[in-house]
């Protein structure tokens, strides 16, 4: 686990020019979901208002994009264990994406 305030190998600083599709293409796994900022400033993608589901069946493009768009409110965006299907994502500002060891972000065709 990555503890608040500490960097670990599962923490990545993504530039504003990266897209989720490019990120997923370069990684065997990626993790974390987003939600409202917790007391420690971490946005969990599985929490409200994002409510992403890491069940390997639900397409989470809209939920993950909302979490990334809200990233300025958070110290980091957390993707917990699970398999998160997503289409292309636009990262418009630098964001720390905290990916857990047992999380997978899998690219799918999603025009919605």
N, C-alpha and C positions, 0 to 999 in steps of 0.2 A: 504494500500500500504506500501511496505517497502521502506524507503528512503535510498539513497546511504549513506554508512558509518554507518548505524544503523542495528542492528539485529532485526529480528521479528520472529514470530512463523512459518512463511512460508519459512524461510531460513534454509537450511540443509547443514551441512558439510559432504560430503560423502567420505568414505575411498576408497582407490584404489582397495579394494577387493570386493566392492559391484557391483552388476550387476543391470541393469534396471529391469530385471524380478523379482529379489528379492525385489527391491525397490517398484515396483508396487504391488507386492503381499502383502506387509506390509502396504500399504496406500489405503485409499478410493479415494483419488485424488492426483494428482501431476500436476504441471504446468510449463510452460515456453518453449520458443523456442529459437534457437540460431542463431546468425549472427555475422558479423564482430564486433569487439569491438567498442563501441560508445565512445564519448568523455569522458564519466564518467567511462569507463572501463567495461561496462556490455555487454555481448554477448547475443543478442536477437535471439532465434532460428528461428523466423519468418522472419528475415532480411537476405539479401544476405551476405555471400554466401551460407547460410544454407537453407533458404526458406522453412522451415517446415510449414505445413498447419494444423491448428487445426480445421478441418471441420468434424471430426468424420468418414471420409471415406478414406482419404489418409493415406497410411502406410509411416511413417516418420523415419524409422530406420536409413537409411543412413544419413539424415540431422541431426538428433539428435546425432548420433555417431560422425560426423564431428565436431559439436559444442563442444562435450565433449573432443574430441582429441585436439581441439584448445584452451581449457580452460586456459592453461598457459598464453595466451595473454590477458585474461580477469580477472577482479576482481571477476566476477560472471557470471553464465549462467542463463539467464532469460527465463522462459516459461510463456507466457502471456495467457490470457483467451482463452479457446477452448478445444477441445478433440483431443489429439494426439495419434494415434495408432502407436505402435512400437513393434518390436521384441526385443530380448535380446540385451543389450548394455554392452560394456566393459568400465569400468571406471578405467583408468590406473594410475591416480594420484589424490590426493585430489582436490576437486572442490566444490565451493559453488554453489548450485543449488537453485535459487530463484523461487519459485513456487507461482503463483498468486492464489488468492482465487477461482476464477472461471475457473481454468485450471484442466484438467484431462489427465493423461498419462495412456493409456490403453494397456495392453499386448495383443499381437496377435501372432499367428504362422507366422513367416516371416523368411524363410530360405535364402532370397536374401542377 
